[in-house]
Amino acid sequence: MRNECIVMNVFRRVALKPTEETKRHVISTYVRPARLKGEKTIQVRVGNVQKELGWTNRTPSVFSTLSSKEFQQEAGVELIEKRGGPASGGPSTTWQFVFRVLGEDEKAASQAKATPTGSGLLALYGLCADTFKALGGGEEFLRREREWGPDVWERYQQEELERRNKEAAK
């Protein structure tokens, strides 16, 4: 029975993208144990995660996964600070991420807040309807804008040309 579980884990490991594997590993190795112990913060070093997963040359992937809002929401953590990396701020195995472990109620609230519904855009629907109606409708507004004449820059160029012609005529 134990051998079957190992085979399943190996198979599952091959099928996962590096980002997903990083997320699962950090959640199971760092976040869950900290939450069970009642710890308020965790520290995750990029190089340690890479080494624990047996990877080489995956520093940018681990770094971007730990930096992502998606990971933080899924894990129920909030990034407090990043420290120990190069001055450039780029990916490095020396970066250490410090996360605050959110309680279950905070975790649920952050996940609910992050789900886009599009209601914000729907609230804007018809916002300028009265304005366009007062102007004779959208098409009428556009027609008047087109008939208005040259734009400010064209008008400036024309006036400048006329001024130069007058000066040259003197």
Rosetta constraint file for C-alpha pairs under 8 A:
AtomPair CA 1 CA 5 HARMONIC 6.71 0.50
AtomPair CA 2 CA 6 HARMONIC 6.49 0.50
AtomPair CA 3 CA 7 HARMONIC 6.24 0.50
AtomPair CA 4 CA 8 HARMONIC 6.17 0.50
AtomPair CA 5 CA 9 HARMONIC 6.16 0.50
AtomPair CA 6 CA 10 HARMONIC 6.20 0.50
AtomPair CA 7 CA 11 HARMONIC 6.14 0.50
AtomPair CA 8 CA 12 HARMONIC 6.00 0.50
AtomPair CA 9 CA 13 HARMONIC 5.97 0.50
AtomPair CA 10 CA 14 HARMONIC 6.50 0.50
AtomPair CA 11 CA 15 HARMONIC 6.62 0.50
AtomPair CA 12 CA 16 HARMONIC 6.48 0.50
AtomPair CA 13 CA 21 HARMONIC 7.13 0.50
AtomPair CA 16 CA 20 HARMONIC 6.06 0.50
AtomPair CA 16 CA 21 HARMONIC 5.90 0.50
AtomPair CA 17 CA 21 HARMONIC 6.16 0.50
AtomPair CA 18 CA 22 HARMONIC 5.98 0.50
AtomPair CA 18 CA 61 HARMONIC 7.00 0.50
AtomPair CA 18 CA 62 HARMONIC 7.94 0.50
AtomPair CA 19 CA 23 HARMONIC 6.19 0.50
AtomPair CA 19 CA 61 HARMONIC 6.53 0.50
AtomPair CA 19 CA 62 HARMONIC 7.04 0.50
AtomPair CA 19 CA 65 HARMONIC 5.90 0.50
AtomPair CA 20 CA 24 HARMONIC 6.16 0.50
AtomPair CA 21 CA 25 HARMONIC 6.02 0.50
AtomPair CA 22 CA 26 HARMONIC 6.09 0.50
AtomPair CA 22 CA 49 HARMONIC 7.60 0.50
AtomPair CA 22 CA 62 HARMONIC 6.44 0.50
AtomPair CA 22 CA 65 HARMONIC 7.11 0.50
AtomPair CA 23 CA 27 HARMONIC 6.06 0.50
AtomPair CA 23 CA 65 HARMONIC 7.10 0.50
AtomPair CA 23 CA 66 HARMONIC 7.85 0.50
AtomPair CA 23 CA 71 HARMONIC 6.40 0.50
AtomPair CA 23 CA 75 HARMONIC 7.77 0.50
AtomPair CA 24 CA 28 HARMONIC 6.04 0.50
AtomPair CA 25 CA 29 HARMONIC 5.77 0.50
AtomPair CA 25 CA 30 HARMONIC 7.96 0.50
AtomPair CA 25 CA 49 HARMONIC 7.97 0.50
AtomPair CA 25 CA 53 HARMONIC 7.91 0.50
AtomPair CA 26 CA 30 HARMONIC 5.32 0.50
AtomPair CA 26 CA 31 HARMONIC 6.54 0.50
AtomPair CA 26 CA 49 HARMONIC 7.42 0.50
AtomPair CA 27 CA 31 HARMONIC 4.65 0.50
AtomPair CA 27 CA 32 HARMONIC 5.93 0.50
AtomPair CA 27 CA 75 HARMONIC 5.89 0.50
AtomPair CA 28 CA 32 HARMONIC 5.50 0.50
AtomPair CA 28 CA 33 HARMONIC 7.27 0.50
AtomPair CA 29 CA 33 HARMONIC 6.70 0.50
AtomPair CA 30 CA 34 HARMONIC 6.19 0.50
AtomPair CA 30 CA 42 HARMONIC 6.99 0.50
AtomPair CA 30 CA 44 HARMONIC 7.56 0.50
AtomPair CA 31 CA 35 HARMONIC 6.09 0.50
AtomPair CA 31 CA 42 HARMONIC 7.21 0.50
AtomPair CA 31 CA 75 HARMONIC 6.95 0.50
AtomPair CA 31 CA 77 HARMONIC 7.93 0.50
AtomPair CA 31 CA 101 HARMONIC 7.24 0.50
AtomPair CA 32 CA 36 HARMONIC 6.13 0.50
AtomPair CA 33 CA 37 HARMONIC 6.16 0.50
AtomPair CA 34 CA 38 HARMONIC 6.07 0.50
AtomPair CA 34 CA 39 HARMONIC 5.06 0.50
AtomPair CA 34 CA 40 HARMONIC 7.57 0.50
AtomPair CA 34 CA 41 HARMONIC 7.66 0.50
AtomPair CA 34 CA 42 HARMONIC 6.97 0.50
AtomPair CA 34 CA 101 HARMONIC 7.68 0.50
AtomPair CA 35 CA 39 HARMONIC 5.94 0.50
AtomPair CA 35 CA 40 HARMONIC 7.72 0.50
AtomPair CA 35 CA 101 HARMONIC 6.86 0.50
AtomPair CA 39 CA 101 HARMONIC 7.27 0.50
AtomPair CA 40 CA 100 HARMONIC 5.80 0.50
AtomPair CA 40 CA 101 HARMONIC 5.26 0.50
AtomPair CA 40 CA 102 HARMONIC 7.62 0.50
AtomPair CA 41 CA 98 HARMONIC 6.85 0.50
AtomPair CA 41 CA 99 HARMONIC 5.48 0.50
AtomPair CA 41 CA 100 HARMONIC 4.38 0.50
AtomPair CA 41 CA 101 HARMONIC 5.38 0.50
AtomPair CA 42 CA 98 HARMONIC 5.77 0.50
AtomPair CA 42 CA 99 HARMONIC 5.35 0.50
AtomPair CA 42 CA 100 HARMONIC 6.56 0.50
AtomPair CA 42 CA 101 HARMONIC 7.03 0.50
AtomPair CA 43 CA 96 HARMONIC 6.48 0.50
AtomPair CA 43 CA 97 HARMONIC 5.60 0.50
AtomPair CA 43 CA 98 HARMONIC 4.54 0.50
AtomPair CA 43 CA 99 HARMONIC 6.42 0.50
AtomPair CA 44 CA 48 HARMONIC 7.55 0.50
AtomPair CA 44 CA 49 HARMONIC 7.47 0.50
AtomPair CA 44 CA 96 HARMONIC 5.54 0.50
AtomPair CA 44 CA 97 HARMONIC 5.13 0.50
AtomPair CA 44 CA 98 HARMONIC 6.50 0.50
AtomPair CA 45 CA 49 HARMONIC 6.51 0.50
AtomPair CA 45 CA 93 HARMONIC 7.11 0.50
AtomPair CA 45 CA 94 HARMONIC 6.63 0.50
AtomPair CA 45 CA 95 HARMONIC 5.78 0.50
AtomPair CA 45 CA 96 HARMONIC 4.20 0.50
AtomPair CA 45 CA 97 HARMONIC 6.18 0.50
AtomPair CA 46 CA 50 HARMONIC 6.28 0.50
AtomPair CA 46 CA 59 HARMONIC 6.90 0.50
AtomPair CA 46 CA 62 HARMONIC 6.30 0.50
AtomPair CA 46 CA 63 HARMONIC 6.27 0.50
AtomPair CA 46 CA 92 HARMONIC 7.19 0.50
AtomPair CA 46 CA 93 HARMONIC 4.91 0.50
AtomPair CA 46 CA 94 HARMONIC 6.44 0.50
AtomPair CA 46 CA 95 HARMONIC 5.73 0.50
AtomPair CA 46 CA 96 HARMONIC 6.34 0.50
AtomPair CA 46 CA 97 HARMONIC 7.81 0.50
AtomPair CA 47 CA 51 HARMONIC 6.10 0.50
AtomPair CA 47 CA 59 HARMONIC 7.32 0.50
AtomPair CA 47 CA 92 HARMONIC 7.65 0.50
AtomPair CA 47 CA 93 HARMONIC 4.01 0.50
AtomPair CA 47 CA 94 HARMONIC 6.17 0.50
AtomPair CA 47 CA 95 HARMONIC 7.64 0.50
AtomPair CA 48 CA 52 HARMONIC 5.99 0.50
AtomPair CA 48 CA 93 HARMONIC 7.71 0.50
AtomPair CA 49 CA 53 HARMONIC 6.21 0.50
AtomPair CA 49 CA 62 HARMONIC 7.48 0.50
AtomPair CA 50 CA 54 HARMONIC 6.28 0.50
AtomPair CA 50 CA 55 HARMONIC 5.27 0.50
AtomPair CA 50 CA 56 HARMONIC 6.89 0.50
AtomPair CA 50 CA 58 HARMONIC 6.87 0.50
AtomPair CA 50 CA 59 HARMONIC 6.92 0.50
AtomPair CA 50 CA 62 HARMONIC 7.05 0.50
AtomPair CA 51 CA 55 HARMONIC 5.95 0.50
AtomPair CA 51 CA 56 HARMONIC 7.61 0.50
AtomPair CA 58 CA 62 HARMONIC 6.38 0.50
AtomPair CA 59 CA 63 HARMONIC 5.94 0.50
AtomPair CA 59 CA 91 HARMONIC 6.28 0.50
AtomPair CA 59 CA 92 HARMONIC 6.20 0.50
AtomPair CA 59 CA 93 HARMONIC 6.20 0.50
AtomPair CA 60 CA 64 HARMONIC 6.00 0.50
AtomPair CA 60 CA 91 HARMONIC 5.31 0.50
AtomPair CA 60 CA 92 HARMONIC 7.45 0.50
AtomPair CA 61 CA 65 HARMONIC 6.07 0.50
AtomPair CA 62 CA 66 HARMONIC 6.19 0.50
AtomPair CA 63 CA 67 HARMONIC 6.20 0.50
AtomPair CA 63 CA 91 HARMONIC 5.80 0.50
AtomPair CA 63 CA 92 HARMONIC 7.50 0.50
AtomPair CA 63 CA 95 HARMONIC 7.97 0.50
AtomPair CA 64 CA 68 HARMONIC 6.07 0.50
AtomPair CA 64 CA 91 HARMONIC 7.92 0.50
AtomPair CA 65 CA 71 HARMONIC 6.43 0.50
AtomPair CA 66 CA 71 HARMONIC 6.47 0.50
AtomPair CA 66 CA 72 HARMONIC 7.59 0.50
AtomPair CA 66 CA 97 HARMONIC 7.49 0.50
AtomPair CA 67 CA 71 HARMONIC 7.64 0.50
AtomPair CA 67 CA 79 HARMONIC 7.89 0.50
AtomPair CA 68 CA 72 HARMONIC 6.59 0.50
AtomPair CA 69 CA 73 HARMONIC 6.11 0.50
AtomPair CA 70 CA 74 HARMONIC 6.12 0.50
AtomPair CA 71 CA 75 HARMONIC 5.90 0.50
AtomPair CA 72 CA 76 HARMONIC 5.71 0.50
AtomPair CA 72 CA 77 HARMONIC 4.97 0.50
AtomPair CA 72 CA 78 HARMONIC 5.86 0.50
AtomPair CA 72 CA 79 HARMONIC 7.34 0.50
AtomPair CA 73 CA 77 HARMONIC 6.58 0.50
AtomPair CA 73 CA 78 HARMONIC 7.89 0.50
AtomPair CA 73 CA 107 HARMONIC 7.21 0.50
AtomPair CA 73 CA 110 HARMONIC 6.57 0.50
AtomPair CA 73 CA 111 HARMONIC 5.93 0.50
AtomPair CA 74 CA 111 HARMONIC 7.67 0.50
AtomPair CA 76 CA 101 HARMONIC 6.53 0.50
AtomPair CA 76 CA 102 HARMONIC 5.52 0.50
AtomPair CA 76 CA 103 HARMONIC 7.70 0.50
AtomPair CA 76 CA 104 HARMONIC 7.88 0.50
AtomPair CA 76 CA 106 HARMONIC 7.89 0.50
AtomPair CA 76 CA 107 HARMONIC 4.91 0.50
AtomPair CA 76 CA 110 HARMONIC 7.92 0.50
AtomPair CA 77 CA 99 HARMONIC 5.90 0.50
AtomPair CA 77 CA 100 HARMONIC 5.49 0.50
AtomPair CA 77 CA 101 HARMONIC 4.66 0.50
AtomPair CA 77 CA 102 HARMONIC 5.27 0.50
AtomPair CA 77 CA 107 HARMONIC 7.52 0.50
AtomPair CA 78 CA 99 HARMONIC 5.26 0.50
AtomPair CA 78 CA 100 HARMONIC 5.07 0.50
AtomPair CA 78 CA 101 HARMONIC 6.65 0.50
AtomPair CA 78 CA 102 HARMONIC 7.01 0.50
AtomPair CA 79 CA 97 HARMONIC 7.18 0.50
AtomPair CA 79 CA 98 HARMONIC 6.12 0.50
AtomPair CA 79 CA 99 HARMONIC 4.44 0.50
AtomPair CA 79 CA 100 HARMONIC 6.36 0.50
AtomPair CA 80 CA 97 HARMONIC 7.80 0.50
AtomPair CA 80 CA 98 HARMONIC 5.55 0.50
AtomPair CA 80 CA 99 HARMONIC 5.27 0.50
AtomPair CA 80 CA 100 HARMONIC 6.34 0.50
AtomPair CA 81 CA 97 HARMONIC 6.09 0.50
AtomPair CA 81 CA 98 HARMONIC 5.30 0.50
AtomPair CA 81 CA 99 HARMONIC 7.17 0.50
AtomPair CA 82 CA 95 HARMONIC 6.62 0.50
AtomPair CA 82 CA 96 HARMONIC 5.68 0.50
AtomPair CA 82 CA 97 HARMONIC 4.62 0.50
AtomPair CA 82 CA 98 HARMONIC 6.23 0.50
AtomPair CA 83 CA 95 HARMONIC 5.74 0.50
AtomPair CA 83 CA 96 HARMONIC 5.27 0.50
AtomPair CA 83 CA 97 HARMONIC 6.60 0.50
AtomPair CA 84 CA 94 HARMONIC 5.77 0.50
AtomPair CA 84 CA 95 HARMONIC 4.97 0.50
AtomPair CA 84 CA 96 HARMONIC 5.99 0.50
AtomPair CA 85 CA 89 HARMONIC 6.54 0.50
AtomPair CA 85 CA 90 HARMONIC 7.62 0.50
AtomPair CA 85 CA 91 HARMONIC 7.58 0.50
AtomPair CA 85 CA 92 HARMONIC 6.09 0.50
AtomPair CA 85 CA 93 HARMONIC 7.69 0.50
AtomPair CA 85 CA 94 HARMONIC 5.25 0.50
AtomPair CA 85 CA 95 HARMONIC 4.36 0.50
AtomPair CA 85 CA 96 HARMONIC 7.37 0.50
AtomPair CA 86 CA 90 HARMONIC 6.73 0.50
AtomPair CA 86 CA 92 HARMONIC 7.06 0.50
AtomPair CA 86 CA 94 HARMONIC 7.95 0.50
AtomPair CA 86 CA 95 HARMONIC 7.92 0.50
AtomPair CA 91 CA 95 HARMONIC 7.45 0.50
AtomPair CA 102 CA 106 HARMONIC 5.64 0.50
AtomPair CA 102 CA 107 HARMONIC 5.68 0.50
AtomPair CA 103 CA 107 HARMONIC 5.99 0.50
AtomPair CA 104 CA 108 HARMONIC 6.16 0.50
AtomPair CA 105 CA 109 HARMONIC 6.21 0.50
AtomPair CA 106 CA 110 HARMONIC 6.11 0.50
AtomPair CA 107 CA 111 HARMONIC 6.25 0.50
AtomPair CA 108 CA 112 HARMONIC 6.12 0.50
AtomPair CA 109 CA 113 HARMONIC 6.05 0.50
AtomPair CA 110 CA 114 HARMONIC 6.18 0.50
AtomPair CA 111 CA 115 HARMONIC 6.70 0.50
AtomPair CA 118 CA 122 HARMONIC 6.49 0.50
AtomPair CA 119 CA 123 HARMONIC 6.17 0.50
AtomPair CA 120 CA 124 HARMONIC 6.96 0.50
AtomPair CA 121 CA 125 HARMONIC 6.97 0.50
AtomPair CA 128 CA 132 HARMONIC 6.23 0.50
AtomPair CA 129 CA 133 HARMONIC 6.06 0.50
AtomPair CA 130 CA 134 HARMONIC 6.13 0.50
AtomPair CA 131 CA 135 HARMONIC 6.41 0.50
AtomPair CA 132 CA 136 HARMONIC 6.30 0.50
AtomPair CA 132 CA 137 HARMONIC 4.74 0.50
AtomPair CA 132 CA 138 HARMONIC 5.56 0.50
AtomPair CA 132 CA 141 HARMONIC 7.20 0.50
AtomPair CA 133 CA 137 HARMONIC 4.77 0.50
AtomPair CA 133 CA 138 HARMONIC 7.62 0.50
AtomPair CA 135 CA 140 HARMONIC 7.04 0.50
AtomPair CA 135 CA 141 HARMONIC 6.01 0.50
AtomPair CA 136 CA 140 HARMONIC 5.51 0.50
AtomPair CA 136 CA 141 HARMONIC 6.69 0.50
AtomPair CA 137 CA 141 HARMONIC 6.24 0.50
AtomPair CA 138 CA 142 HARMONIC 6.29 0.50
AtomPair CA 139 CA 143 HARMONIC 6.15 0.50
AtomPair CA 140 CA 144 HARMONIC 6.26 0.50
AtomPair CA 141 CA 145 HARMONIC 6.26 0.50
AtomPair CA 142 CA 146 HARMONIC 6.24 0.50
AtomPair CA 143 CA 147 HARMONIC 6.29 0.50
AtomPair CA 144 CA 148 HARMONIC 6.03 0.50
AtomPair CA 150 CA 154 HARMONIC 5.56 0.50
AtomPair CA 150 CA 155 HARMONIC 5.87 0.50
AtomPair CA 151 CA 155 HARMONIC 6.18 0.50
AtomPair CA 152 CA 156 HARMONIC 6.12 0.50
AtomPair CA 153 CA 157 HARMONIC 6.20 0.50
AtomPair CA 154 CA 158 HARMONIC 6.18 0.50
AtomPair CA 155 CA 159 HARMONIC 6.20 0.50
AtomPair CA 156 CA 160 HARMONIC 6.04 0.50
AtomPair CA 157 CA 161 HARMONIC 6.11 0.50
AtomPair CA 158 CA 162 HARMONIC 6.29 0.50
AtomPair CA 159 CA 163 HARMONIC 6.16 0.50
AtomPair CA 160 CA 164 HARMONIC 6.22 0.50
AtomPair CA 161 CA 165 HARMONIC 6.20 0.50
AtomPair CA 162 CA 166 HARMONIC 6.25 0.50
AtomPair CA 163 CA 167 HARMONIC 6.29 0.50
AtomPair CA 164 CA 168 HARMONIC 6.08 0.50
AtomPair CA 165 CA 169 HARMONIC 6.13 0.50
AtomPair CA 166 CA 170 HARMONIC 6.55 0.50
